[in-house]
Amino acid sequence: MKTIYKFFTLTLLFFAFSCNQTASSQAPEAVKKTFQEKYPGENDPDWHKDAHGNFESHFKIDGIKYRADFNADGSWIETETSIDKKNLPKAIREKIKNNFDGDITEIEKVDHYSKGVFYDVEFKQKGKNKDIEFKANGDIIN
């Protein structure tokens, strides 16, 4: 009897969380319109609502994964894609080599509505993650 009760409880919890995710994953029409204007022909993004109330679209172009963020009013915020260290501009690789220790845990190329294109490099130093944003010429912007 306990097994049936546990199964029933887990099933209810699963459906409750599934329904909640579906409701928060629906992007407003203004967001969908801006997305289509920015990425014409990309018809099947996965939508998620983040902790700040922004809408994130996850999609692929030519096999490369992207994430684009939009405000609820449809304004585009930024688009990110993960890249390898070898694909960082040389000026950034040199700056990292000469000025930073610690392991790189993630690198993203970001196109931001106000900052333009920059590279977000996440380091693990002394057990903590630290993000440094670089312009292509190696300048740090955060």
BADO-497729 format. One record per residue: z, y, x of N, C-alpha, C in turn. Coordinates in steps of 0.2 Angstrom, whole numbers, plus 5000, padded with zeros to 4 digits. Each point is the difference from the previous one (the first is absolute). Last residue first. Layout:
REM residues N
+------+------+------+------+------+------+------+------+------+
!  nc3 !  nc2 !  nc1 ! cac3 ! cac2 ! cac1 !  cc3 !  cc2 !  cc1 !
+------+------+------+------+------+------+------+------+------+
!    Z !    Y !    X !    Z !    Y !    X !    Z !    Y !    X !
...
+------+------+------+------+------+------+------+------+------+
END
This chain:
REM residues 142
+------+------+------+------+------+------+------+------+------+
!  nc3 !  nc2 !  nc1 ! cac3 ! cac2 ! cac1 !  cc3 !  cc2 !  cc1 !
+------+------+------+------+------+------+------+------+------+
! 4913 ! 5223 ! 5170 ! 5006 ! 5000 ! 4995 ! 5006 ! 5000 ! 5005 !
! 4977 ! 5001 ! 5008 ! 5000 ! 5004 ! 4994 ! 5006 ! 5000 ! 4996 !
! 4989 ! 4995 ! 5027 ! 5005 ! 4998 ! 4995 ! 5000 ! 5005 ! 4994 !
! 4979 ! 4996 ! 5018 ! 5005 ! 5004 ! 4997 ! 5004 ! 4997 ! 4995 !
! 4980 ! 4991 ! 5010 ! 5006 ! 4998 ! 5003 ! 5006 ! 5004 ! 4998 !
! 4976 ! 5000 ! 4992 ! 5001 ! 5003 ! 5007 ! 5006 ! 4998 ! 5004 !
! 4995 ! 4994 ! 4976 ! 4996 ! 4997 ! 5005 ! 5001 ! 5002 ! 5007 !
! 5021 ! 5003 ! 4985 ! 4993 ! 5002 ! 4999 ! 4996 ! 4997 ! 5005 !
! 5024 ! 4990 ! 4991 ! 4996 ! 5003 ! 5006 ! 4993 ! 5003 ! 4997 !
! 5028 ! 4991 ! 4993 ! 4993 ! 5002 ! 4997 ! 4996 ! 5004 ! 5006 !
! 5022 ! 4981 ! 4998 ! 4997 ! 5006 ! 5003 ! 4993 ! 5001 ! 4998 !
! 5024 ! 4985 ! 4992 ! 4993 ! 5002 ! 4999 ! 4998 ! 5006 ! 5004 !
! 5020 ! 4979 ! 5001 ! 4998 ! 5007 ! 5001 ! 4993 ! 5002 ! 5000 !
! 5021 ! 4979 ! 4996 ! 4993 ! 5002 ! 5000 ! 5000 ! 5008 ! 5000 !
! 5019 ! 4984 ! 5011 ! 4999 ! 5004 ! 4995 ! 4992 ! 5002 ! 5000 !
! 5013 ! 4987 ! 5017 ! 5001 ! 4996 ! 4993 ! 4998 ! 5005 ! 4994 !
! 4996 ! 5007 ! 5023 ! 5007 ! 4999 ! 4999 ! 5002 ! 4997 ! 4993 !
! 4976 ! 5006 ! 5000 ! 5004 ! 5002 ! 5005 ! 5008 ! 5000 ! 4999 !
! 4973 ! 4995 ! 4990 ! 5007 ! 4997 ! 5000 ! 5003 ! 5002 ! 5006 !
! 4978 ! 5013 ! 4988 ! 5004 ! 4997 ! 5005 ! 5006 ! 4997 ! 4998 !
! 4976 ! 5009 ! 4989 ! 5007 ! 4999 ! 4999 ! 5002 ! 4996 ! 5006 !
! 4980 ! 5019 ! 4993 ! 5001 ! 4994 ! 5005 ! 5008 ! 4999 ! 4999 !
! 4978 ! 5013 ! 4988 ! 5007 ! 4999 ! 4999 ! 5002 ! 4994 ! 5004 !
! 4979 ! 5019 ! 5000 ! 5002 ! 4993 ! 5002 ! 5007 ! 5000 ! 4999 !
! 4981 ! 5017 ! 4989 ! 5005 ! 4999 ! 5005 ! 5001 ! 4993 ! 5000 !
! 4984 ! 5020 ! 4987 ! 5000 ! 4993 ! 5002 ! 5005 ! 5000 ! 5006 !
! 5004 ! 5019 ! 4982 ! 4994 ! 4997 ! 5002 ! 5001 ! 4993 ! 5003 !
! 5016 ! 5015 ! 4989 ! 5000 ! 4999 ! 5007 ! 4994 ! 4998 ! 5003 !
! 5003 ! 5004 ! 4976 ! 5001 ! 5006 ! 5003 ! 5000 ! 4999 ! 5008 !
! 4995 ! 4982 ! 4985 ! 4997 ! 5006 ! 4997 ! 5001 ! 5006 ! 5003 !
! 4998 ! 4976 ! 5013 ! 5005 ! 5003 ! 4996 ! 4997 ! 5007 ! 4997 !
! 4994 ! 4975 ! 5013 ! 4997 ! 5006 ! 4998 ! 5004 ! 5003 ! 4995 !
! 5005 ! 4981 ! 5020 ! 5002 ! 5003 ! 4994 ! 4995 ! 5006 ! 4999 !
! 5005 ! 4976 ! 5014 ! 4996 ! 5006 ! 5000 ! 5001 ! 5003 ! 4993 !
! 5018 ! 4983 ! 5013 ! 4995 ! 5001 ! 4994 ! 4996 ! 5007 ! 5002 !
! 5017 ! 4979 ! 5012 ! 4996 ! 5006 ! 5001 ! 4996 ! 5001 ! 4994 !
! 5024 ! 4985 ! 5008 ! 4995 ! 5002 ! 4996 ! 4996 ! 5006 ! 5002 !
! 5017 ! 4990 ! 5013 ! 5000 ! 4995 ! 4995 ! 4995 ! 5001 ! 4995 !
! 5007 ! 5005 ! 5027 ! 4996 ! 5002 ! 4995 ! 5000 ! 4995 ! 4994 !
! 5019 ! 5003 ! 5020 ! 4995 ! 4996 ! 4997 ! 4996 ! 5004 ! 4994 !
! 5014 ! 5011 ! 5022 ! 5001 ! 4997 ! 4994 ! 4994 ! 4996 ! 4997 !
! 5001 ! 5024 ! 5015 ! 5001 ! 4993 ! 5001 ! 5002 ! 4997 ! 4993 !
! 4986 ! 5023 ! 5009 ! 5004 ! 4996 ! 4995 ! 5001 ! 4993 ! 5003 !
! 4987 ! 5018 ! 5012 ! 5006 ! 5003 ! 4997 ! 5004 ! 4996 ! 4995 !
! 4979 ! 4994 ! 5013 ! 5004 ! 5004 ! 5004 ! 5007 ! 5003 ! 4997 !
! 4984 ! 4986 ! 4988 ! 5001 ! 4996 ! 5006 ! 5005 ! 5004 ! 5005 !
! 4992 ! 5010 ! 4980 ! 5005 ! 4995 ! 4998 ! 5002 ! 4996 ! 5007 !
! 4983 ! 5016 ! 5001 ! 5006 ! 5004 ! 4998 ! 5006 ! 4994 ! 4999 !
! 4978 ! 4993 ! 5004 ! 5003 ! 5002 ! 5006 ! 5006 ! 5004 ! 4998 !
! 4988 ! 4992 ! 4982 ! 5002 ! 4994 ! 5004 ! 5004 ! 5003 ! 5006 !
! 4990 ! 5016 ! 4987 ! 5006 ! 4998 ! 4997 ! 5002 ! 4994 ! 5004 !
! 4980 ! 5009 ! 5006 ! 5005 ! 5005 ! 5001 ! 5007 ! 4997 ! 4998 !
! 4980 ! 4988 ! 4996 ! 5002 ! 4999 ! 5006 ! 5006 ! 5005 ! 5002 !
! 4996 ! 4991 ! 4975 ! 4996 ! 5005 ! 5005 ! 5004 ! 4999 ! 5006 !
! 5002 ! 4979 ! 4985 ! 5002 ! 5007 ! 5000 ! 4996 ! 5004 ! 5005 !
! 4997 ! 4976 ! 4996 ! 4996 ! 5005 ! 4996 ! 5003 ! 5007 ! 5000 !
! 5011 ! 4981 ! 5010 ! 4994 ! 5001 ! 5004 ! 4995 ! 5005 ! 4996 !
! 5020 ! 4992 ! 4990 ! 5001 ! 5005 ! 5005 ! 4994 ! 5002 ! 5004 !
! 4997 ! 4992 ! 4975 ! 5002 ! 4997 ! 5006 ! 5001 ! 5006 ! 5005 !
! 5001 ! 5004 ! 4973 ! 4996 ! 4999 ! 5005 ! 5003 ! 4997 ! 5006 !
! 5002 ! 5005 ! 4971 ! 5003 ! 4998 ! 5006 ! 4995 ! 4999 ! 5005 !
! 4999 ! 5018 ! 4980 ! 4998 ! 4994 ! 5002 ! 5003 ! 4998 ! 5006 !
! 5001 ! 5020 ! 4978 ! 5002 ! 4997 ! 5007 ! 4997 ! 4993 ! 5001 !
! 5000 ! 5026 ! 4985 ! 4997 ! 4993 ! 5000 ! 5002 ! 4997 ! 5007 !
! 5010 ! 5021 ! 4982 ! 4998 ! 4998 ! 5007 ! 4997 ! 4993 ! 4999 !
! 5004 ! 5016 ! 4982 ! 5005 ! 5002 ! 5005 ! 4997 ! 4998 ! 5007 !
! 4989 ! 5007 ! 4974 ! 5000 ! 4996 ! 5006 ! 5005 ! 5002 ! 5005 !
! 5001 ! 5005 ! 4973 ! 4998 ! 5003 ! 5006 ! 5001 ! 4995 ! 5006 !
! 5004 ! 4997 ! 4975 ! 4994 ! 4998 ! 5003 ! 4998 ! 5003 ! 5007 !
! 5021 ! 5001 ! 4986 ! 4995 ! 5005 ! 4997 ! 4993 ! 4998 ! 5003 !
! 5019 ! 4989 ! 5008 ! 4999 ! 4998 ! 4993 ! 4995 ! 5004 ! 4997 !
! 4998 ! 4997 ! 5026 ! 5005 ! 5002 ! 4996 ! 4999 ! 4998 ! 4993 !
! 4991 ! 4985 ! 5021 ! 4999 ! 5006 ! 4995 ! 5006 ! 5002 ! 4997 !
! 4990 ! 4983 ! 5022 ! 5005 ! 5003 ! 4996 ! 4998 ! 5006 ! 4996 !
! 4989 ! 4976 ! 5014 ! 4999 ! 5008 ! 4998 ! 5006 ! 5001 ! 4995 !
! 4992 ! 4980 ! 5019 ! 5005 ! 5002 ! 4995 ! 4999 ! 5007 ! 4999 !
! 4985 ! 4978 ! 5011 ! 5002 ! 5007 ! 4999 ! 5005 ! 5001 ! 4995 !
! 4985 ! 4979 ! 5016 ! 5005 ! 5002 ! 4995 ! 5002 ! 5007 ! 5000 !
! 4976 ! 4987 ! 5007 ! 5006 ! 5004 ! 5003 ! 5005 ! 5002 ! 4994 !
! 4978 ! 4989 ! 4997 ! 5005 ! 4995 ! 5002 ! 5006 ! 5003 ! 5004 !
! 4982 ! 5013 ! 4989 ! 4997 ! 4997 ! 5005 ! 5006 ! 4995 ! 5004 !
! 5012 ! 5013 ! 4985 ! 4994 ! 5003 ! 5001 ! 4997 ! 4996 ! 5006 !
! 5022 ! 4997 ! 4981 ! 4996 ! 4999 ! 5006 ! 4993 ! 5003 ! 5000 !
! 5027 ! 5005 ! 4988 ! 4993 ! 4998 ! 4999 ! 4997 ! 4998 ! 5007 !
! 5023 ! 5010 ! 4985 ! 4998 ! 4996 ! 5005 ! 4993 ! 4997 ! 4999 !
! 5016 ! 5022 ! 4991 ! 4995 ! 4996 ! 4999 ! 4998 ! 4996 ! 5007 !
! 5022 ! 5015 ! 4988 ! 4996 ! 4997 ! 5006 ! 4995 ! 4996 ! 4997 !
! 5015 ! 5021 ! 4990 ! 4996 ! 4994 ! 4999 ! 4997 ! 4998 ! 5006 !
! 5024 ! 5015 ! 4996 ! 4993 ! 5000 ! 5001 ! 4997 ! 4993 ! 4999 !
! 5024 ! 5005 ! 4999 ! 4996 ! 5002 ! 4994 ! 4993 ! 5001 ! 5001 !
! 5017 ! 4993 ! 5016 ! 5000 ! 5008 ! 4999 ! 4996 ! 5002 ! 4993 !
! 5003 ! 4977 ! 5008 ! 5007 ! 5002 ! 4999 ! 5000 ! 5008 ! 4999 !
! 4977 ! 4987 ! 4995 ! 5005 ! 4999 ! 5005 ! 5006 ! 5004 ! 4998 !
! 4979 ! 4986 ! 4987 ! 5004 ! 5006 ! 5000 ! 5005 ! 5000 ! 5005 !
! 4975 ! 4987 ! 4998 ! 5007 ! 4999 ! 5000 ! 5003 ! 5007 ! 5000 !
! 4975 ! 4985 ! 4997 ! 5004 ! 5006 ! 4999 ! 5007 ! 4999 ! 5000 !
! 4975 ! 4990 ! 5010 ! 5007 ! 4998 ! 4997 ! 5004 ! 5006 ! 5000 !
! 4972 ! 5000 ! 4998 ! 5006 ! 5001 ! 5004 ! 5006 ! 4997 ! 4997 !
! 4974 ! 5000 ! 4995 ! 5005 ! 4995 ! 4999 ! 5006 ! 5001 ! 5005 !
! 4978 ! 5011 ! 4999 ! 5002 ! 5000 ! 4993 ! 5006 ! 4995 ! 4999 !
! 4984 ! 5016 ! 5018 ! 5006 ! 4995 ! 5001 ! 5003 ! 5000 ! 4993 !
! 4981 ! 5014 ! 5002 ! 4998 ! 4993 ! 5001 ! 5006 ! 4995 ! 5001 !
! 5003 ! 5025 ! 5007 ! 4996 ! 4998 ! 4995 ! 4997 ! 4993 ! 5002 !
! 5020 ! 5015 ! 5007 ! 4998 ! 4994 ! 5003 ! 4995 ! 4997 ! 4994 !
! 5009 ! 5022 ! 4997 ! 5001 ! 4999 ! 5008 ! 4997 ! 4994 ! 5002 !
! 5000 ! 5004 ! 4977 ! 4996 ! 5006 ! 5003 ! 5000 ! 4999 ! 5008 !
! 5013 ! 4985 ! 4987 ! 4993 ! 4999 ! 4999 ! 4995 ! 5005 ! 5003 !
! 5024 ! 5004 ! 4999 ! 4998 ! 4994 ! 5005 ! 4993 ! 4998 ! 5000 !
! 5008 ! 5017 ! 4985 ! 5000 ! 5002 ! 5007 ! 4998 ! 4995 ! 5005 !
! 5003 ! 4993 ! 4977 ! 4994 ! 5005 ! 5001 ! 4999 ! 5002 ! 5007 !
! 5020 ! 4988 ! 4994 ! 4994 ! 4996 ! 5000 ! 4993 ! 5004 ! 5001 !
! 5020 ! 5012 ! 4997 ! 5001 ! 4996 ! 5006 ! 4993 ! 4996 ! 5001 !
! 5003 ! 5010 ! 4979 ! 4999 ! 5005 ! 5006 ! 5000 ! 4997 ! 5006 !
! 5006 ! 4987 ! 4982 ! 4993 ! 5001 ! 5000 ! 4998 ! 5005 ! 5006 !
! 5023 ! 4986 ! 5003 ! 4997 ! 5005 ! 4995 ! 4993 ! 5001 ! 5001 !
! 5012 ! 4977 ! 5007 ! 4998 ! 5006 ! 5003 ! 4998 ! 5005 ! 4994 !
! 5015 ! 4977 ! 5001 ! 4995 ! 5003 ! 4997 ! 4999 ! 5007 ! 5003 !
! 5018 ! 4984 ! 5006 ! 4994 ! 5000 ! 5004 ! 4994 ! 5003 ! 4997 !
! 5022 ! 4997 ! 4990 ! 5000 ! 5005 ! 5005 ! 4994 ! 5000 ! 5004 !
! 5003 ! 4984 ! 4983 ! 5000 ! 5006 ! 4997 ! 5000 ! 5006 ! 5005 !
! 5000 ! 4977 ! 5008 ! 4994 ! 5002 ! 4996 ! 5000 ! 5007 ! 4997 !
! 5020 ! 4991 ! 5010 ! 4994 ! 5002 ! 5005 ! 4994 ! 5002 ! 4997 !
! 5017 ! 4992 ! 4986 ! 5002 ! 5007 ! 5003 ! 4995 ! 5002 ! 5005 !
! 4998 ! 4978 ! 4990 ! 4998 ! 5005 ! 4995 ! 5002 ! 5007 ! 5003 !
! 5006 ! 4982 ! 5013 ! 4993 ! 5000 ! 5000 ! 4998 ! 5006 ! 4995 !
! 5023 ! 4995 ! 5002 ! 4997 ! 5003 ! 5006 ! 4993 ! 5001 ! 5000 !
! 5010 ! 4988 ! 4982 ! 5002 ! 5006 ! 5000 ! 4998 ! 5005 ! 5006 !
! 4995 ! 4976 ! 4999 ! 4996 ! 5004 ! 4995 ! 5002 ! 5007 ! 5000 !
! 5013 ! 4986 ! 5014 ! 4993 ! 5001 ! 5002 ! 4996 ! 5004 ! 4996 !
! 5022 ! 4994 ! 4993 ! 5000 ! 5005 ! 5005 ! 4993 ! 5001 ! 5003 !
! 5002 ! 4983 ! 4984 ! 5001 ! 5007 ! 4997 ! 5000 ! 5005 ! 5005 !
! 5000 ! 4978 ! 5008 ! 4994 ! 5002 ! 4997 ! 5000 ! 5007 ! 4996 !
! 5020 ! 4991 ! 5010 ! 4995 ! 5002 ! 5005 ! 4993 ! 5002 ! 4997 !
! 5017 ! 4991 ! 4986 ! 5002 ! 5007 ! 5002 ! 4995 ! 5002 ! 5006 !
! 4997 ! 4979 ! 4991 ! 4998 ! 5004 ! 4995 ! 5002 ! 5007 ! 5002 !
! 5005 ! 4983 ! 5015 ! 4993 ! 5000 ! 4999 ! 4998 ! 5006 ! 4995 !
! 5023 ! 4994 ! 5002 ! 4998 ! 5003 ! 5006 ! 4992 ! 5002 ! 5000 !
! 5010 ! 4986 ! 4983 ! 5002 ! 5007 ! 4999 ! 4997 ! 5004 ! 5006 !
! 4997 ! 4977 ! 5001 ! 4995 ! 5004 ! 4994 ! 5002 ! 5007 ! 5000 !
! 5014 ! 4987 ! 5014 ! 4993 ! 5001 ! 5003 ! 4995 ! 5003 ! 4995 !
! 5022 ! 4994 ! 4993 ! 5000 ! 5006 ! 5004 ! 4993 ! 5001 ! 5003 !
! 5003 ! 4981 ! 4987 ! 5000 ! 5006 ! 4996 ! 5000 ! 5006 ! 5004 !
+------+------+------+------+------+------+------+------+------+
END
